[in-house]
Amino acid sequence: MNLKEIELREYQKNIANTCLKGNTLVVLPTGLGKTVIAIYVALKRLEQNPTGKILFMAPTRPLNEQHYKSFLKFTDMTQEDIALVTGKVRPDDRKIFYEKCRVIIATPQTIANDLKSGRIDLRDFVLAVFDEAHRAVKEYSYTEVAKNFILQSKSPLIIGLTASPGGEEERIKEVIENLFIKFVEIRTENDPDVRPYVKEVEKEYVNVDLPDELEDVRKKLYDIYDEILEWLKSKMFITSKNVTKKELLNLQNSLIAAYDRGMENPINIWGLIKVSQAIKVLYLIELLETQDIKIFSSYVKELYSSKKRAEKILASHGKFLEIYKKLPILEEKYKVHPKMEKLVDIVKNLIKGNQNVRIIVFANLRETVERIVNVLRENGISAEMLIGQAKKGGKGLSQKEQIEIVKRFASNEFNVLVCSSIGEEGLDISSVNYAIFYEAVPSEIRLIQRRGRIGRQSEGKVIFLLTKKSIDEGYFFSSLSKEKKMKKTLRRIKNDGLKKRKLSDWV
């Protein structure tokens, strides 16, 4: 069995050789051929083990469909050799695939379930590939599958593939431990062996001002927030008013846990009410600064109408009532957020210069994704949304619909694809010219994945929309700092060597 249609680059050969020596975490920017490396190693393992099998996993069906097509494209294997297995395949059929096929491509949840039921035996599997390996933390299915693979396989070898395992050293170490990693292979866009293959990606930062009336609303919200923090500090729930959202969420969880243990004293209950209010006000500020007036207004109304105690008390605050009463004026005057206006102008100018241009817009909230698509269409721009599967009572796209939309985008049927986080992870959307971040993200993993949609086959540009003096700017600089820290940590871990994890560590 051989690779066809492609010759490995020097850095790919070097990484593949390391992978063949022992369990390896491969950290490589998007578009530089992580999948091809894994397929090459898979073929080598099958050469070395004529009766062996390969397990190739990715978190979603669309990603697995891409891997299935890659095996058919880059190897001389046939459809009889490779099985694409998801939970939608009948259990009895899955069992037959596991027994007959040489390559199993599946979601980790399906494999974990079939391990529990005894449908799959990993004895003859000689390689397990974990795509989007940064997910191998906590209770995610990758962790369980890796344990079983190491236990059951007669000749186990693991490859983890990711563009970013995360910025926190503890998270990186958790991924390494959970996948029994022995070697780390990391390359960045600036490494000499990778540099010739990296397409230039220009970055542009577009700053957006909040109008005076919205600035006044923001000030009122911060006044409410400051009052709540002052109360929490006075009752010793926090030591400083300079707290992060994460710290407030942790405090909320600890107070809920204390309540569940029977610690129902009044001060703790009031603490829970106040911290809940603080989190909600922070969210209101974020919606006002970074999303859209319509979405902000909708959440204010939801809080005002709520029957929950914390929200009723918040909604009775004088400054909250001032904001609520002003909503009709704000909705009429600012039919779209200043950021949305800027987005429309940018997209119009890009399309004016090239009718076949392909643009991806990333937004955090599904409501914002839908709003952006509607506003773009109102302005005569062809746009579609790419969101995850439906949640309770909400809209969503099936995985089949997601795949179809990506195909249509690749065929130039429309200019703009507006994505929630579903568009960040791994989907092969090639030849995209521009990526626009509607808002910043605090996660270095998401920053790297969003940015990775650009410059895969040609030079591109990333445009960041940032509201001045807002949470946008904080998130943006936070993600850059975490990315820098991640690269530094990985280099150090690679140079220091890894402690090999043994079965006795957890059996």
C-alpha positions in Angstrom: 0.0 0.0 0.0 1.4 3.4 -1.0 0.5 7.1 -0.9 -0.6 8.3 -4.2 -1.1 11.8 -5.7 1.2 13.3 -3.0 4.8 13.2 -1.9 5.6 14.0 1.7 7.4 17.2 2.5 10.6 17.0 4.5 9.0 18.1 7.8 6.1 15.6 7.2 8.7 12.8 6.8 10.5 13.8 9.9 7.3 14.0 11.9 6.1 10.6 10.5 9.4 9.0 11.5 8.9 10.2 15.0 5.3 8.9 15.0 6.5 5.4 14.0 8.9 5.3 17.0 6.3 5.8 19.7 3.0 7.6 20.7 3.3 11.1 19.3 1.4 14.4 19.7 1.6 16.3 16.4 1.0 20.1 16.8 0.9 21.6 13.3 -0.9 24.7 11.9 -4.0 24.0 9.9 -3.5 23.3 6.2 0.0 21.8 6.6 -0.9 18.2 6.2 -1.5 16.6 9.6 -4.0 14.1 8.0 -1.5 13.1 5.3 1.1 12.3 8.0 -1.3 10.1 9.8 -2.3 8.3 6.6 1.3 7.7 5.8 2.0 6.2 9.2 -1.2 4.1 8.9 0.1 2.6 5.7 3.5 1.8 7.2 1.8 0.1 10.2 -0.3 -2.0 7.9 2.9 -3.0 6.0 4.6 -4.0 9.3 1.4 -5.8 10.5 -0.3 -7.5 7.5 -3.3 -8.6 9.6 -3.4 -5.3 11.6 -6.2 -2.6 11.5 -6.3 1.2 11.9 -8.7 3.2 14.1 -9.0 6.8 12.9 -11.2 9.1 15.0 -12.5 12.7 14.8 -15.2 14.4 16.9 -17.9 14.9 14.2 -19.3 13.1 11.2 -18.4 15.9 8.7 -14.8 15.6 9.8 -14.8 11.8 9.5 -16.3 12.0 6.0 -13.4 14.2 5.1 -10.9 11.6 6.5 -12.8 8.8 4.6 -12.4 10.7 1.3 -8.7 11.4 2.1 -8.0 7.7 2.5 -9.7 6.9 -0.8 -7.9 9.8 -2.5 -4.4 9.4 -1.1 -4.1 5.5 -0.9 -4.9 2.6 -3.2 -7.4 1.3 -0.7 -11.0 0.6 -1.8 -14.3 1.2 -0.2 -14.3 -2.4 1.0 -11.1 -1.7 3.0 -12.4 1.4 4.8 -15.5 1.8 6.9 -17.1 5.1 8.0 -18.8 4.3 11.3 -21.2 6.6 13.2 -23.9 6.0 15.7 -26.4 6.1 12.8 -25.0 2.8 11.4 -26.9 -0.2 12.8 -25.0 -1.9 15.7 -24.9 -5.3 13.9 -23.5 -3.6 10.8 -20.8 -1.8 12.9 -19.7 -5.2 14.3 -19.3 -6.6 10.8 -17.3 -3.5 9.7 -15.0 -3.9 12.7 -14.3 -7.5 11.8 -13.9 -7.1 8.0 -12.4 -3.7 7.3 -8.8 -2.7 7.7 -9.4 1.0 8.5 -12.2 2.2 10.8 -13.1 5.9 10.7 -15.4 6.8 13.5 -16.5 9.2 16.2 -15.0 8.5 19.6 -18.4 8.3 21.2 -19.4 5.4 18.9 -16.2 3.5 19.6 -16.5 4.1 23.4 -20.1 2.8 23.3 -19.1 -0.2 21.3 -16.3 -1.0 23.6 -18.7 -1.0 26.5 -21.1 -3.4 24.7 -18.3 -5.6 23.5 -19.0 -5.0 19.8 -15.4 -4.0 19.1 -12.2 -5.7 20.1 -9.1 -3.6 19.7 -6.6 -6.5 19.8 -5.7 -6.4 16.1 -5.7 -2.6 15.9 -2.1 -1.4 15.5 -2.7 2.4 15.3 -5.2 4.8 16.8 -5.3 8.3 15.5 -7.0 11.0 17.6 -7.9 14.0 15.4 -8.5 17.3 17.3 -6.6 15.7 20.1 -7.0 18.8 22.3 -10.3 17.3 23.2 -8.7 14.5 25.1 -9.4 16.0 28.5 -11.7 15.2 31.4 -14.5 12.8 30.5 -14.4 13.1 26.7 -14.6 9.8 24.9 -11.0 10.0 23.6 -9.7 9.3 27.2 -11.7 6.1 27.5 -10.8 4.8 24.0 -7.1 5.5 24.5 -7.1 3.5 27.8 -8.8 0.5 26.1 -6.6 0.7 23.1 -3.4 0.6 25.2 -4.9 -2.3 27.3 -6.2 -4.4 24.4 -4.0 -3.9 21.4 -1.2 -6.4 20.8 0.9 -3.7 19.2 -0.4 -0.2 20.2 0.7 3.0 18.6 -1.1 6.4 19.1 -1.0 9.6 17.1 -2.7 12.8 18.4 -3.3 15.6 15.8 -4.1 19.2 16.7 -3.4 22.7 15.7 -3.5 23.7 19.3 -3.7 21.6 22.5 -4.3 24.8 24.7 -2.3 27.4 26.5 -2.4 26.1 30.0 0.4 23.7 30.9 -2.0 21.6 33.0 -4.3 21.1 30.0 -1.4 20.2 27.7 -0.1 17.7 30.2 -3.6 16.2 30.6 -3.8 15.6 26.9 -0.3 14.1 26.9 -1.2 11.8 29.8 -4.6 10.8 28.5 -3.1 9.7 25.1 0.0 8.1 26.6 2.2 10.4 24.6 5.9 9.8 24.4 7.0 12.4 21.8 5.8 15.9 20.9 6.3 17.2 17.4 5.5 20.9 17.1 5.9 23.2 14.2 4.9 26.8 13.8 4.5 29.0 10.7 8.0 30.4 11.5 9.9 27.1 11.6 12.4 26.9 8.7 11.2 23.5 7.4 7.6 24.7 7.3 8.0 28.3 6.2 8.2 27.6 2.4 4.7 26.0 2.5 3.0 28.7 4.6 0.8 31.1 2.7 0.9 34.7 3.8 -2.1 35.7 5.9 -2.5 39.5 6.3 -4.1 40.8 9.5 -6.3 43.9 9.7 -7.8 45.3 12.9 -11.0 47.3 12.5 -11.9 49.4 15.6 -15.5 50.2 16.2 -16.8 53.0 18.5 -19.9 52.7 20.6 -22.2 55.7 20.0 -22.8 58.0 23.0 -26.3 56.6 23.8 -24.9 53.0 23.9 -22.0 54.2 25.9 -24.4 55.6 28.4 -26.2 52.2 28.7 -22.8 50.5 29.2 -22.0 53.0 32.0 -25.3 52.2 33.8 -24.5 48.4 33.5 -21.0 48.9 34.9 -22.5 50.9 37.8 -24.9 48.0 38.6 -22.0 45.5 38.3 -19.8 47.6 40.6 -22.5 47.7 43.2 -22.8 43.9 43.2 -19.1 43.4 43.4 -18.9 45.8 46.3 -21.5 43.8 48.2 -19.7 40.5 47.5 -16.4 42.0 48.7 -18.0 43.4 51.9 -19.3 39.9 52.7 -15.9 38.3 52.0 -17.1 36.3 49.0 -14.3 38.0 46.9 -11.1 39.7 48.1 -11.0 42.2 45.3 -13.4 43.8 42.8 -10.9 42.9 40.1 -12.4 39.5 39.4 -12.7 37.6 36.1 -15.8 36.0 34.7 -14.2 32.6 35.3 -13.7 33.4 39.0 -17.3 34.4 39.4 -18.5 31.2 37.7 -16.2 29.2 40.1 -17.7 31.1 43.1 -21.2 30.4 41.8 -20.4 26.7 41.5 -18.9 26.5 45.0 -22.0 28.2 46.5 -24.4 25.9 44.7 -22.3 22.9 46.0 -22.5 24.3 49.5 -26.3 24.7 49.2 -26.6 21.2 48.0 -24.7 19.9 51.0 -27.2 21.6 53.3 -25.4 24.9 54.0 -28.5 27.0 53.6 -27.6 30.0 55.7 -29.1 33.3 54.5 -25.7 35.0 53.7 -24.8 32.1 51.3 -28.1 32.3 49.6 -27.7 36.1 49.1 -24.2 35.4 47.9 -25.5 33.1 45.3 -28.2 35.6 44.2 -25.5 38.4 43.9 -23.0 36.3 42.0 -25.7 35.2 39.6 -26.7 38.8 39.0 -23.0 39.8 38.4 -22.6 37.1 35.8 -25.8 38.2 34.0 -24.8 41.8 34.0 -21.4 40.9 32.6 -23.2 39.0 29.8 -25.4 42.0 29.1 -22.3 44.2 28.8 -20.8 41.6 26.4 -23.9 41.6 24.2 -24.0 45.4 24.1 -20.4 45.8 23.3 -19.8 42.9 20.9 -23.1 41.5 19.4 -26.2 43.3 18.3 -28.8 45.7 19.7 -31.7 43.3 18.9 -30.0 40.4 20.8 -29.1 42.7 23.7 -32.7 44.0 23.9 -34.1 40.5 23.8 -32.0 39.5 26.9 -32.9 42.6 28.8 -36.6 41.8 28.2 -36.1 38.2 29.2 -34.5 39.3 32.6 -37.3 41.8 33.1 -40.0 39.2 32.6 -38.3 36.4 34.6 -39.9 34.9 37.7 -36.5 33.8 39.2 -35.6 35.6 42.4 -32.1 36.8 41.4 -33.4 38.2 38.1 -36.5 39.8 39.6 -34.3 41.7 42.1 -31.9 42.7 39.3 -34.7 43.9 37.1 -36.0 46.1 39.9 -32.8 48.1 40.1 -33.3 51.7 39.2 -30.6 51.8 36.5 -31.8 48.5 35.0 -35.3 50.0 34.7 -33.9 53.1 33.0 -32.3 50.8 30.4 -35.5 48.8 29.9 -37.6 51.9 29.3 -35.1 53.2 26.8 -35.1 50.0 24.7 -37.8 51.1 22.1 -35.7 54.2 21.3 -32.5 52.2 21.1 -34.1 49.6 18.8 -35.5 52.2 16.5 -32.3 54.3 16.3 -29.8 51.4 16.2 -31.5 48.8 14.0 -28.1 47.1 13.7 -25.0 47.3 15.9 -22.2 49.7 14.7 -20.1 46.6 14.3 -22.7 45.1 12.0 -22.7 48.2 9.9 -19.0 48.0 9.6 -19.2 44.3 8.7 -21.7 45.0 5.8 -19.4 47.8 4.5 -16.3 45.5 4.5 -18.1 42.6 2.8 -19.6 44.8 0.1 -16.2 46.2 -0.7 -14.6 42.8 -0.8 -17.3 41.5 -3.2 -17.1 44.7 -5.3 -13.5 43.8 -6.0 -14.1 40.2 -6.8 -17.6 38.7 -7.5 -16.2 35.1 -6.8 -14.6 36.0 -3.4 -15.2 33.6 -0.6 -15.6 35.0 2.9 -16.1 33.3 6.3 -17.5 35.3 9.1 -17.2 33.8 12.6 -19.5 34.7 15.5 -20.0 33.2 18.9 -23.7 33.1 19.3 -26.2 31.3 17.0 -28.5 34.3 17.3 -25.7 36.6 16.0 -25.0 34.1 13.2 -28.6 34.2 12.1 -28.8 38.0 12.5 -25.6 38.6 10.4 -27.0 36.3 7.6 -30.3 38.2 7.6 -28.6 41.7 7.5 -26.2 40.6 4.8 -29.1 39.3 2.7 -31.1 42.5 3.3 -28.1 44.3 1.7 -28.1 42.1 -1.4 -25.2 39.8 -0.3 -25.5 36.0 -0.8 -24.9 34.4 2.6 -25.6 31.1 4.4 -25.2 30.1 8.0 -23.3 27.1 9.3 -24.3 26.1 12.8 -24.4 22.9 14.9 -27.2 20.5 15.4 -30.4 21.6 17.0 -30.6 22.0 20.7 -33.8 21.7 22.7 -36.4 24.1 21.3 -33.8 25.8 19.0 -32.7 25.9 15.4 -29.9 23.8 14.0 -28.5 22.0 11.1 -28.1 18.2 10.8 -24.6 17.0 9.9 -25.8 16.1 6.4 -27.0 19.7 6.0 -23.7 21.1 7.3 -21.8 19.0 4.7 -24.1 20.2 1.9 -23.6 23.9 2.8 -19.8 23.5 2.9 -20.0 21.8 -0.6 -22.1 24.7 -1.9 -19.7 27.2 -0.5 -16.8 25.4 -2.1 -18.7 25.5 -5.4 -19.0 29.3 -5.3 -22.8 29.2 -5.0 -22.7 32.0 -2.4 -20.1 34.5 -1.2 -20.3 34.5 2.6 -20.4 31.6 5.0 -21.4 32.8 8.6 -20.3 30.2 11.2 -20.7 29.5 14.8 -18.0 27.4 16.5 -18.9 24.5 14.3 -16.9 26.1 11.5 -13.7 26.4 13.5 -12.8 22.8 13.9 -11.2 20.9 11.1 -13.7 21.4 8.3 -11.8 21.4 5.0 -13.0 24.7 3.5 -10.3 25.4 1.0 -9.5 28.5 -1.0 -11.2 30.9 1.4 -10.0 34.5 0.7 -11.1 36.3 3.9 -12.0 35.4 7.5 -13.8 38.0 9.6 -14.0 37.7 13.3 -17.2 39.4 14.3 -15.9 39.4 17.9 -12.8 38.3 19.7 -12.5 34.9 21.5 -10.6 34.4 24.8 -9.6 30.9 23.8 -6.2 30.4 22.0 -7.5 27.1 20.6 -10.5 28.8 18.9 -8.3 31.7 17.8 -5.8 29.3 16.1 -8.7 27.2 14.6 -10.5 30.3 13.2 -7.4 31.7 11.7 -6.5 28.3 10.2 -9.5 28.5 7.8 -7.4 31.0 5.8 -4.2 30.6 3.7 -4.6 26.9 3.1 -4.1 27.1 -0.7 -3.6 30.8 -1.4 -2.8 33.9 0.4 -5.6 35.4 2.5 -6.6 38.0 5.1 -8.0 37.9 8.6 -10.1 40.9 9.7 -10.8 41.4 13.4 -13.8 43.6 14.4 -13.1 45.0 17.8 -15.2 47.4 19.9 -12.9 50.0 21.5 -12.3 49.8 25.2 -14.5 46.7 25.5 -14.3 43.0 26.4 -13.4 42.5 22.7 -10.0 44.0 23.3 -9.5 42.0 26.5 -10.4 38.7 24.9 -8.2 39.4 21.8 -5.0 40.1 23.8 -5.8 37.3 26.2 -6.0 34.7 23.3 -2.7 36.0 21.8 -1.0 35.8 25.1 -2.3 32.2 25.6 -1.1 31.2 22.1 2.4 32.5 22.8 2.4 30.7 26.2 1.2 27.4 24.5 4.1 27.4 22.0 6.6 28.1 24.7 5.3 25.4 27.0 5.2 22.8 24.2 8.8 23.6 23.2 9.9 23.1 26.8 8.0 19.9 27.3 9.5 18.6 24.0 13.0 19.5 25.0 12.7 18.3 28.6 11.3 14.9 27.5 8.1 13.2 28.7 7.5 10.9 31.6 6.2 7.7 30.0 2.8 6.8 31.5 2.4 3.1 32.5 -0.7 1.0 32.9 0.1 0.8 36.6 -0.5 4.6 36.9 -4.3 4.1 36.5 -5.1 0.4 36.6 
